Amino acid sequence: MLKFIRFMCVLLMVNVITVHAASLGRRAQATSSVTLKDFLHLDSLRVAVTRPGWAILTATQDALGPFSSVANIAANINLRRQLQDLNIPYVKVTGSYEGVSDGVSFIILAAESQARALGHEYHQDSILTTAGLLYDDGSITPADHSRDLFSPEAEKAEFYTTVREGLSFSVHLMFDDTRRRRRRRILAESSIR
């Protein structure tokens, strides 16, 4: 009986989250050039990642231990609740780096400024958007969407996001450009002092 009750609770939670995301996705259409539905199918995903209005962020912090630590799980639950309270449409995804799961992340539909603020609030050094990796210090590692990867090739990339089983993507980031820009900024700042 207890197993049945647990099963029903999980089923109810999944349905509530699905309905919540669907209704918010419809509302977000007016303010974003993408919808959550665009991230759920391969054909529309290929276009969605190139359009503004979305970000990927998490509340997981290395300082709190592995992504499966109680502290990181609680932080991501708090982030999910805050997204709901702010009526920010989201879909829960997982991130992987070098073939190892990084745990829970969220694709959100929000203005870049709001996504940056949430990333900062949850102590993230960067968030991923259509522009690339936006760092908390204002620098960026730009994206080159002509080199993005999608299922099944995405799972072979150094890092990728899994939306659901069989649907993953990897935004190609131009890390060399970022290193040069950061080095120039650091040199400029040090010469001012």
trRosetta pair geometry for C-beta under 8 A, 3 or more apart (Angstrom, degrees):
i j d omega theta_ij theta_ji phi_ij phi_ji
1 4 5.6 -54 -153 33 33 113
1 5 6.5 33 151 -18 66 104
2 5 5.7 -52 -148 35 34 112
2 6 6.4 35 152 -18 65 104
3 6 5.7 -53 -148 37 32 112
3 7 6.2 36 152 -21 65 106
4 7 5.6 -53 -148 36 31 114
4 8 6.4 30 154 -19 64 105
5 8 5.7 -54 -147 36 31 111
5 9 6.4 34 152 -21 64 105
6 9 5.7 -55 -150 34 32 113
6 10 6.4 30 154 -17 66 105
7 10 5.9 -56 -149 37 30 109
7 11 6.2 30 153 -18 65 109
8 11 5.6 -53 -144 39 31 114
8 12 6.2 35 154 -21 64 106
9 12 5.7 -53 -147 36 29 112
9 13 6.4 30 153 -20 63 105
10 13 5.7 -54 -149 35 32 112
10 14 6.4 32 154 -19 65 104
11 14 5.9 -53 -149 35 31 111
11 15 6.5 28 154 -16 64 107
12 15 5.8 -58 -149 39 31 110
12 16 6.3 32 154 -21 66 106
13 16 5.8 -54 -145 35 31 111
13 17 6.3 27 157 -15 65 107
14 17 6.0 -58 -148 39 29 108
14 18 6.2 28 154 -19 64 110
15 18 5.7 -55 -144 38 30 112
15 19 6.2 27 159 -16 66 107
16 19 6.0 -56 -145 39 28 107
16 20 6.1 31 154 -22 64 110
17 20 5.6 -54 -144 37 29 115
17 21 6.2 27 158 -17 65 107
17 92 7.6 -19 178 -2 140 120
18 21 6.0 -56 -147 38 27 107
18 22 6.2 26 155 -19 63 110
19 22 5.7 -57 -146 38 30 112
19 23 6.2 23 160 -14 66 108
20 23 6.3 -60 -146 39 24 103
20 24 6.2 16 159 -10 63 114
20 84 6.6 -24 -176 -120 143 104
21 24 6.0 -62 -142 44 27 106
21 25 6.0 37 156 -30 64 108
21 36 5.6 -132 173 132 99 170
21 89 6.4 94 -149 -158 61 83
21 90 6.7 -91 -112 73 98 48
21 91 5.8 78 -146 -86 142 75
22 25 5.6 -52 -146 29 27 116
22 26 6.9 27 155 -18 60 100
22 36 7.7 -119 -93 71 37 132
23 26 6.0 -51 -157 30 34 110
23 27 6.8 31 148 -14 64 106
24 27 5.4 -55 -149 40 40 112
24 28 6.0 40 154 -25 70 107
24 36 7.4 60 90 -14 89 137
24 87 6.3 -175 -123 -171 111 69
24 88 7.4 49 -177 118 140 18
24 89 3.7 172 128 -91 110 86
24 90 7.7 -5 98 11 148 56
24 109 7.8 165 140 46 101 121
25 28 5.7 -54 -143 34 29 112
25 29 7.3 51 152 -43 58 88
25 35 4.8 77 -177 -175 96 97
25 36 3.9 -93 -102 28 120 107
25 37 5.8 109 168 -22 146 86
25 89 5.1 124 -75 -149 53 144
25 109 7.4 116 -117 0 60 150
26 29 6.0 -33 -166 -4 36 116
26 35 7.6 34 -79 -141 32 129
27 30 7.0 -53 177 20 45 104
27 31 8.0 3 140 13 70 107
27 87 7.2 -55 103 171 152 113
27 89 7.1 172 64 -52 93 117
28 31 5.8 -77 -158 53 55 94
28 32 4.9 -3 162 20 96 121
28 35 6.3 142 83 -120 105 69
28 36 7.3 86 49 -21 141 89
28 53 7.9 132 166 170 109 120
28 89 4.4 -80 -31 4 144 139
28 109 4.3 62 -173 110 152 147
29 32 6.9 -75 -116 57 20 79
29 35 5.4 -6 -85 -82 86 112
31 53 7.5 152 121 -140 68 117
31 109 7.7 119 86 146 97 107
31 111 7.9 -71 161 -52 113 88
32 35 7.1 141 88 -76 114 47
32 52 7.8 -138 -153 111 75 68
32 53 3.4 130 -152 -177 91 136
32 54 7.1 84 -166 -54 134 72
32 109 4.6 -81 -37 -172 170 110
32 110 7.8 -27 -81 -40 126 15
33 51 4.5 -128 103 172 118 125
33 52 5.8 69 28 62 124 71
33 53 4.9 170 30 -5 73 141
34 38 4.7 -105 -163 51 91 152
34 39 7.4 70 163 -41 124 91
34 48 4.6 95 -136 -144 132 90
34 51 5.0 146 -49 85 107 126
34 52 8.0 -172 -4 84 104 32
34 53 5.1 170 26 80 89 120
34 54 5.4 -35 64 -36 139 119
34 109 6.6 -149 84 -114 87 108
35 38 5.1 119 57 -10 67 97
35 89 7.7 -44 -158 129 61 161
35 109 7.2 -8 -132 -87 33 152
36 39 5.8 -57 -165 32 47 109
36 40 6.9 46 143 -28 70 108
36 89 5.3 -126 -42 158 119 121
36 90 7.4 78 -101 136 126 5
36 91 5.2 137 -155 -39 112 115
36 107 7.3 137 -125 100 80 112
36 109 6.5 -99 -55 -29 79 124
37 40 5.6 -58 -154 26 41 118
37 41 7.5 5 164 3 70 104
37 44 7.1 -7 124 107 74 161
38 41 7.6 -81 -156 42 28 86
38 44 4.3 -126 -146 150 63 117
38 45 6.7 142 152 -80 67 44
38 47 7.0 -91 -165 79 117 93
38 48 3.8 141 139 -84 118 130
39 44 7.6 -84 -41 107 21 101
39 45 5.6 74 -137 -106 41 89
39 48 5.6 -134 -71 115 67 163
39 54 7.6 143 -62 -135 128 156
39 91 6.0 -171 86 38 135 148
39 107 5.5 163 -143 110 171 163
39 163 5.6 -174 153 -121 94 142
40 44 7.6 10 53 67 60 122
40 45 7.6 -174 35 -62 19 104
40 91 7.4 -158 -69 -121 94 165
40 163 6.5 -160 -106 152 46 138
40 164 7.2 37 -142 0 74 127
40 167 7.3 39 -163 145 38 168
41 44 4.8 59 71 26 99 103
41 45 6.3 -168 83 -20 42 93
41 167 7.7 -81 -116 -125 17 142
42 45 5.5 -57 -139 32 26 117
42 46 6.8 35 161 -28 61 98
42 150 6.1 109 -151 167 94 135
42 151 6.4 -94 -106 46 117 109
42 167 6.3 -133 -69 -124 80 96
43 46 6.2 -50 -163 19 28 112
43 47 7.7 10 148 -1 58 104
44 47 5.9 -61 -159 43 44 105
44 48 5.7 50 146 -32 76 110
45 48 5.3 -52 -134 34 33 116
45 49 6.5 34 169 -22 66 101
45 150 6.6 131 102 -126 120 125
45 163 7.2 -127 -108 -14 139 155
45 167 7.0 163 -39 -173 162 108
45 169 6.0 -156 158 -52 124 140
46 49 7.1 -58 -159 25 19 104
46 50 7.9 5 148 -8 51 111
46 148 7.6 156 -141 94 66 131
46 150 6.1 -48 -84 -55 88 153
47 50 6.0 -71 -165 37 40 108
47 51 6.7 29 149 -21 74 113
48 51 5.9 -67 -151 33 36 109
48 54 7.0 39 165 -4 96 154
49 54 7.8 -82 -112 69 44 137
49 130 6.4 155 168 -109 48 82
49 145 6.6 163 111 -126 99 112
49 148 6.1 136 101 -138 146 162
49 169 6.1 -150 -60 151 149 153
49 171 5.9 -161 -178 -89 129 102
50 130 6.1 88 -167 -149 18 116
50 145 4.7 83 -100 -154 97 164
50 148 7.9 -122 -63 -9 90 150
51 54 7.5 68 88 7 80 107
51 130 6.1 -129 79 -93 22 155
52 112 7.4 -56 -162 -45 106 107
52 129 7.5 21 -134 172 67 111
52 130 5.4 -116 -88 38 48 141
52 131 7.8 32 -103 -39 90 90
53 109 5.8 5 152 -154 92 80
53 110 7.6 145 -174 53 55 20
53 111 7.6 -30 -124 -89 56 40
53 130 7.9 32 28 -11 54 129
54 107 5.9 -3 -172 -176 116 93
54 108 6.7 157 -153 80 63 44
54 109 5.6 -35 -96 -100 74 58
54 110 7.7 83 -122 30 30 58
54 129 6.8 157 89 -139 58 70
54 130 6.7 87 54 -37 88 95
55 107 7.5 165 83 -152 35 52
55 108 5.5 -17 61 58 83 93
55 110 6.3 -50 20 56 112 96
55 112 7.0 128 -62 -117 125 55
55 115 3.5 101 13 -150 163 151
55 119 7.7 -99 157 -46 140 118
55 127 5.0 13 -176 156 119 125
55 128 6.5 146 -163 78 63 51
55 129 4.8 -30 -102 -86 80 86
56 93 7.1 -55 -134 57 113 134
56 95 7.4 121 160 -76 133 119
56 105 5.3 31 180 156 98 129
56 106 7.0 169 -148 82 57 41
56 107 5.4 -29 -93 -95 81 64
56 108 7.6 156 -95 13 30 74
56 127 6.6 168 73 -173 50 77
56 128 4.3 -4 47 58 104 107
56 129 7.8 -167 15 -69 68 42
56 161 6.2 -104 -123 -95 159 150
57 79 7.6 -141 112 -168 103 143
57 105 6.6 174 95 -160 19 89
57 106 6.1 -22 65 57 67 88
57 108 6.7 -22 27 6 100 121
57 115 6.4 175 -28 -168 131 88
57 118 6.0 131 89 107 165 111
57 119 5.0 -126 -125 -85 134 88
57 122 7.0 118 159 57 118 137
57 124 6.0 -126 -152 -16 99 171
57 127 4.6 -29 -81 -122 99 107
57 128 7.7 -173 -63 28 56 70
58 76 6.5 -29 -166 -101 78 105
58 79 7.4 149 -171 58 34 172
58 95 7.0 -92 -44 4 140 132
58 102 7.5 -140 -24 131 171 109
58 103 7.0 108 -155 93 144 96
58 104 6.2 141 -133 102 106 65
58 105 4.2 -68 -66 -106 103 73
58 106 6.9 146 -87 9 54 75
58 122 7.4 -152 109 129 41 142
58 124 6.8 127 61 -95 66 129
59 72 7.1 160 104 -158 82 63
59 75 3.7 -160 135 140 120 98
59 76 4.6 -174 47 -78 110 53
59 78 6.6 143 -140 64 172 93
59 79 4.0 -162 -40 -31 127 133
59 122 4.2 -99 -117 -159 75 133
59 124 7.8 -93 -109 -52 33 106
60 64 7.4 -136 -163 57 53 120
60 67 4.7 -13 -134 -118 142 86
60 72 4.6 38 -124 -157 74 118
60 75 6.8 152 -79 82 34 127
60 76 6.4 8 -52 -58 77 112
60 102 6.8 165 81 160 157 86
60 103 5.2 124 -77 75 153 133
60 104 6.9 145 -41 60 116 75
60 105 7.8 -69 11 -76 116 72
61 64 4.5 83 71 3 95 105
61 71 7.9 -60 52 124 100 112
61 72 6.6 -158 34 -100 63 94
61 75 6.9 14 1 60 98 177
61 122 7.7 -155 -52 159 104 77
61 123 5.4 12 -94 94 131 123
61 124 7.9 -125 -88 -80 83 57
62 65 7.9 160 -176 24 36 6
63 123 7.8 -63 33 138 127 145
64 69 5.7 -170 136 79 86 140
64 71 4.0 -136 -171 104 118 127
64 72 5.0 150 102 -58 127 83
64 75 6.8 161 17 -16 176 141
65 69 3.4 90 85 -57 125 154
65 71 6.3 108 28 43 109 114
65 72 6.5 -128 70 -17 82 114
66 69 5.3 131 58 -32 63 91
66 72 7.2 -114 103 18 41 149
66 103 7.9 140 157 -46 72 131
67 72 5.2 -135 -152 132 38 153
67 101 7.2 -111 53 124 148 89
67 102 5.9 130 -55 170 148 44
67 103 2.8 -156 167 -30 146 144
67 104 7.0 163 179 18 119 70
68 72 7.0 24 24 68 9 124
68 73 6.9 24 -161 -53 37 107
68 103 6.7 -162 -53 -95 61 123
69 72 4.7 85 58 12 86 101
69 73 6.9 -154 90 -6 42 87
70 73 5.8 -56 -145 38 29 111
70 74 6.2 29 156 -19 65 108
71 74 5.8 -56 -148 38 27 110
71 75 6.3 30 153 -22 63 106
72 75 5.4 -48 -143 34 35 114
72 76 6.5 30 158 -15 65 104
72 103 6.8 23 143 137 132 171
73 76 6.1 -59 -152 39 29 106
73 77 6.5 32 150 -20 64 105
74 77 5.5 -52 -148 35 34 114
74 78 6.4 35 152 -19 65 104
75 78 5.7 -54 -152 36 32 112
75 79 6.5 33 150 -20 65 103
75 122 6.6 119 175 -150 111 103
76 79 5.4 -45 -143 35 38 114
76 80 6.3 42 154 -21 65 101
76 103 7.5 -132 -54 145 155 118
76 104 4.7 81 -159 85 157 136
77 80 5.7 -52 -150 35 31 112
77 81 6.5 32 151 -18 64 105
78 81 5.7 -54 -148 37 32 111
78 82 6.3 33 153 -20 65 106
79 82 5.6 -55 -148 36 32 111
79 83 6.4 36 153 -21 65 102
79 106 6.8 -161 130 -1 120 140
79 118 7.3 94 -144 -178 100 111
79 122 5.8 20 -88 -90 119 147
80 83 5.7 -51 -151 33 32 113
80 84 6.6 31 151 -17 64 104
80 90 7.3 -145 -130 86 70 150
80 92 7.3 0 -104 -82 122 110
80 106 7.0 169 -91 -76 75 141
81 84 5.6 -55 -152 37 34 112
81 85 6.2 34 151 -20 68 106
82 85 5.5 -51 -142 38 34 112
82 86 6.1 22 159 -8 67 110
82 118 7.4 160 114 -130 132 109
83 86 6.1 -64 -143 47 26 102
83 88 4.5 -90 -156 67 76 106
83 90 4.8 0 168 -13 151 142
83 106 6.6 -127 -60 166 161 162
83 108 6.3 -128 -129 -111 126 122
83 118 8.0 50 -79 -134 84 150
84 87 7.5 25 -179 -77 32 36
84 88 7.9 -78 -52 44 19 72
86 114 8.0 163 163 -173 145 128
88 108 5.3 6 153 -162 117 116
88 109 6.8 179 -175 64 73 63
88 110 5.2 -8 -142 -69 118 117
88 114 7.3 -171 -102 140 132 134
89 108 6.9 140 85 -157 54 59
89 109 4.4 6 66 34 106 116
90 106 4.5 -8 -167 -176 126 116
90 107 6.4 153 -155 79 65 50
90 108 4.6 -24 -96 -98 93 73
90 109 7.4 -148 -72 10 48 72
91 106 7.0 151 70 -156 36 67
91 107 5.0 -5 53 54 90 102
91 163 6.8 20 124 -151 134 91
92 104 6.2 -35 -161 -150 101 100
92 105 7.8 139 -160 78 54 40
92 106 5.9 -38 -102 -101 51 76
93 104 7.8 122 74 -157 40 52
93 105 5.2 -34 75 74 88 89
93 106 6.8 143 23 -109 83 22
93 107 5.6 56 -9 -18 130 96
93 161 5.2 27 148 -179 140 102
93 162 6.1 166 -172 79 89 50
93 163 5.3 -43 -112 -106 112 46
94 101 5.8 -31 173 -146 124 104
94 102 7.3 152 178 58 73 68
94 103 6.6 -114 -140 155 87 14
94 104 6.5 -51 -100 -95 68 36
94 105 6.6 123 -130 21 19 87
94 161 7.3 158 82 -156 41 59
94 162 4.9 -9 61 55 91 103
95 101 7.3 114 81 -162 49 57
95 102 4.1 -32 89 56 99 119
95 103 7.1 -7 45 58 85 46
95 105 4.7 59 -27 -13 109 135
95 159 7.0 2 -179 -171 97 97
95 160 7.5 173 -153 92 59 36
95 161 5.5 -31 -101 -102 70 71
95 162 7.7 -172 -84 17 22 75
96 99 6.3 1 170 -133 119 12
96 100 6.4 156 -157 72 80 29
96 101 5.4 -46 -99 -98 81 44
96 102 6.2 -170 -94 0 22 87
96 155 7.7 21 68 -135 152 67
96 159 6.5 176 92 -146 57 54
96 160 5.5 -6 56 58 100 77
96 161 7.7 179 18 -86 76 25
96 162 6.7 52 -13 -17 112 106
97 100 6.1 -31 69 61 67 83
97 102 5.4 63 -3 -53 101 117
97 158 6.9 4 -155 152 63 71
97 159 4.7 -6 -106 -101 69 96
98 158 6.0 -10 -73 -161 65 67
98 159 7.4 -17 -26 -70 53 69
102 105 7.3 31 96 -39 108 112
105 161 6.8 -84 69 -127 138 108
107 161 7.5 99 -62 167 108 149
107 163 7.4 -11 -8 -110 140 95
108 115 6.3 168 77 -104 122 100
108 118 7.6 21 37 59 168 162
110 114 4.3 -107 168 86 120 122
110 115 4.9 148 85 -55 115 87
110 118 7.6 62 86 -1 166 135
111 114 4.7 88 60 8 84 103
111 115 7.0 -155 91 -5 41 88
112 115 5.6 -58 -146 40 33 111
112 116 6.1 36 155 -21 68 105
112 129 6.0 25 -113 -115 98 165
112 131 7.6 28 -112 6 138 131
112 134 7.2 120 -165 -43 107 171
113 116 5.7 -51 -146 35 30 112
113 117 6.4 32 153 -21 63 105
114 117 5.6 -51 -147 34 33 113
114 118 6.5 32 154 -17 64 103
115 118 5.8 -54 -150 37 32 110
115 119 6.4 34 151 -20 64 106
115 127 5.5 -178 150 133 105 163
115 129 6.7 124 97 -78 156 116
116 119 5.6 -55 -149 37 31 114
116 120 6.3 32 153 -19 66 106
116 127 6.5 -139 -93 23 51 135
116 134 6.3 -74 -94 121 101 135
116 136 7.7 145 -165 -112 89 57
117 120 5.7 -54 -148 37 30 112
117 121 6.3 34 152 -22 64 107
118 121 5.5 -52 -144 35 32 114
118 122 6.3 9 162 1 66 109
118 127 7.9 75 77 -83 90 147
119 122 6.3 -71 -146 50 26 94
119 124 4.0 -81 -167 62 84 123
119 126 7.1 -53 -176 144 144 13
119 127 4.2 -111 -75 -47 147 116
119 134 7.9 142 41 88 166 100
119 136 6.7 -147 120 -82 110 92
120 123 7.7 34 -178 -76 32 27
120 124 7.2 -80 -62 48 25 78
120 136 5.7 127 -97 -130 84 108
124 127 6.1 74 115 -62 141 78
124 136 7.0 159 96 -56 60 116
125 135 6.1 -16 157 -146 76 84
125 136 5.4 -95 -148 4 43 114
126 133 4.6 14 175 -180 140 98
126 134 6.1 153 -155 76 78 41
126 135 4.7 -38 -91 -97 94 58
126 136 6.8 -109 -69 -20 46 74
126 141 7.8 8 -145 17 151 107
127 133 7.4 160 77 -152 29 57
127 134 5.5 -16 58 57 81 96
128 132 7.4 -77 -143 162 66 27
128 133 5.8 -33 -96 -96 68 64
128 134 7.8 164 -100 14 17 77
128 161 7.9 -152 72 -46 157 135
128 171 6.3 151 -172 38 124 143
129 132 6.9 -5 63 43 73 29
129 134 5.8 18 12 -12 115 119
130 143 6.6 -114 169 43 40 152
130 145 7.7 -4 -165 -67 81 128
131 134 6.5 54 79 -60 117 104
131 140 6.3 -49 133 -158 112 141
131 142 6.7 -70 166 -129 69 68
131 143 6.2 152 143 13 20 106
132 140 5.3 99 77 174 119 98
132 141 5.0 -146 159 93 123 56
132 142 4.2 -141 -41 -139 154 21
132 143 4.0 -164 -80 -28 74 75
132 171 7.4 -175 -117 138 49 128
132 173 5.7 112 -151 -125 96 89
132 174 7.4 -59 -120 30 140 82
133 140 6.6 156 80 -158 56 57
133 141 4.1 16 46 46 107 105
133 173 5.8 27 -11 -130 107 141
133 178 7.6 -6 64 -88 110 156
134 140 5.4 -18 -106 -106 59 90
135 138 6.8 -31 82 41 85 23
135 139 4.6 2 45 63 128 80
135 140 6.7 -151 9 -78 84 37
135 141 7.6 80 -34 -10 103 84
139 178 6.5 101 155 -155 115 94
139 181 6.4 154 -148 110 109 117
139 182 5.6 34 -140 -85 162 91
139 185 7.0 -133 -86 15 118 160
140 178 6.8 -126 105 -106 40 103
140 181 7.9 -11 56 86 65 157
141 173 4.8 37 133 -177 116 115
141 174 6.5 -176 179 66 77 56
141 175 5.6 -3 -148 -100 128 54
141 177 7.2 130 -145 73 60 91
141 178 3.8 -36 -98 -55 77 146
142 173 7.2 149 86 -152 34 64
142 174 5.1 -9 71 41 85 114
142 177 5.9 -26 28 84 107 144
142 178 7.3 -178 5 -59 67 90
143 148 7.7 21 -179 -71 109 101
143 171 5.1 -44 -130 169 122 113
143 172 6.4 108 -162 74 70 59
143 173 5.9 -46 -99 -97 59 60
143 174 7.4 169 -114 -1 9 87
144 147 4.9 27 105 25 106 109
144 148 7.9 -169 97 -41 57 69
144 172 4.8 -55 65 99 85 114
144 173 7.6 153 14 -110 80 12
144 174 5.4 83 -25 -48 112 107
145 148 5.1 -11 -152 -22 57 117
145 171 7.2 -38 -98 -146 70 84
145 172 7.1 170 -93 40 21 98
146 172 7.7 -61 65 48 51 142
147 172 3.7 14 92 -20 100 173
148 169 6.5 2 175 -174 110 101
148 170 6.5 170 -161 86 65 56
148 171 5.5 -26 -113 -120 102 44
148 172 5.3 -125 -74 -6 46 91
149 153 4.5 -117 -164 108 110 104
149 154 4.3 160 116 -86 98 63
149 156 7.5 -106 170 56 157 86
149 157 5.3 169 50 -49 146 129
149 160 7.2 -68 82 -104 111 120
149 169 6.8 162 89 -157 56 54
149 170 4.4 6 54 50 101 104
149 172 7.2 98 -11 -57 81 92
150 153 6.6 47 61 50 42 95
150 154 5.4 -6 -139 -38 13 116
150 168 7.2 155 -161 87 46 56
150 169 5.1 -14 -106 -105 68 83
150 170 7.9 -150 -67 23 34 68
151 154 5.6 -43 -65 25 44 113
151 155 7.1 44 -120 -20 66 100
151 166 6.0 77 -165 170 158 49
151 167 5.5 -89 -23 -118 145 30
151 168 4.9 110 -72 39 88 73
151 169 7.3 -61 -25 -63 72 59
152 155 5.9 -40 -176 22 66 114
152 156 7.8 63 137 -17 73 99
152 168 7.8 58 -129 45 37 109
153 156 5.8 -58 -168 30 51 113
153 157 7.4 63 140 -36 71 94
154 157 5.6 -41 -164 7 47 119
154 160 4.4 125 163 -138 96 143
154 161 8.0 -57 169 47 137 53
154 168 4.1 -162 91 112 133 99
154 169 5.1 -113 -107 -120 153 19
154 170 4.4 165 -145 -9 86 95
155 160 6.2 -113 -90 56 36 158
155 162 8.0 44 -90 -81 93 105
155 168 5.5 90 -59 64 80 156
157 160 4.9 111 62 -53 114 108
157 170 3.8 42 52 -103 166 175
158 170 7.9 120 48 -154 60 141
159 170 6.4 137 92 -134 56 106
160 168 5.0 50 150 169 126 116
160 169 6.4 179 -160 92 94 26
160 170 3.9 -63 -100 -73 89 97
161 168 6.4 169 86 -154 44 73
161 169 5.8 -14 58 61 92 75
161 170 7.3 157 14 -84 69 50
162 165 7.4 24 179 -86 120 33
162 167 7.1 110 -162 83 63 58
162 168 4.5 -33 -99 -96 66 98
163 167 4.6 -51 58 108 106 110
163 168 6.9 -173 9 -90 74 39
163 169 7.4 32 -22 5 107 97
164 167 5.0 31 55 41 77 115
173 178 7.9 -5 164 -17 103 133
174 177 4.5 29 125 13 113 118
174 178 7.0 142 100 -17 70 88
175 178 5.5 -57 -153 35 42 114
175 179 6.4 42 155 -22 73 103
176 179 5.9 -53 -150 32 33 111
176 180 6.7 31 154 -17 65 104
177 180 5.9 -58 -154 36 32 110
177 181 6.3 27 154 -15 67 109
178 181 5.7 -58 -146 40 32 108
178 182 6.0 29 158 -18 68 108
179 182 5.9 -55 -143 39 28 109
179 183 6.1 30 157 -22 64 108
180 183 5.8 -56 -147 35 28 111
180 184 6.4 29 154 -18 64 105
181 184 5.7 -53 -149 35 31 111
181 185 6.3 29 154 -18 65 107
182 185 5.7 -56 -147 38 32 111
182 186 6.2 30 155 -18 67 107
183 186 5.8 -54 -145 38 29 109
183 187 6.3 29 155 -17 64 107
184 187 5.8 -57 -147 39 28 110
184 188 6.1 29 154 -20 65 108
185 188 5.6 -54 -146 37 30 112
185 189 6.2 29 155 -18 65 106
186 189 5.7 -53 -145 38 30 110
186 190 6.2 27 156 -17 64 108
187 190 5.8 -57 -144 39 29 108
187 191 6.3 27 158 -19 65 108
188 191 6.0 -58 -148 35 28 108
188 192 6.7 34 152 -25 62 104
189 192 5.8 -52 -155 26 33 115
189 193 7.1 31 152 -20 63 101
190 193 5.9 -51 -155 29 38 110
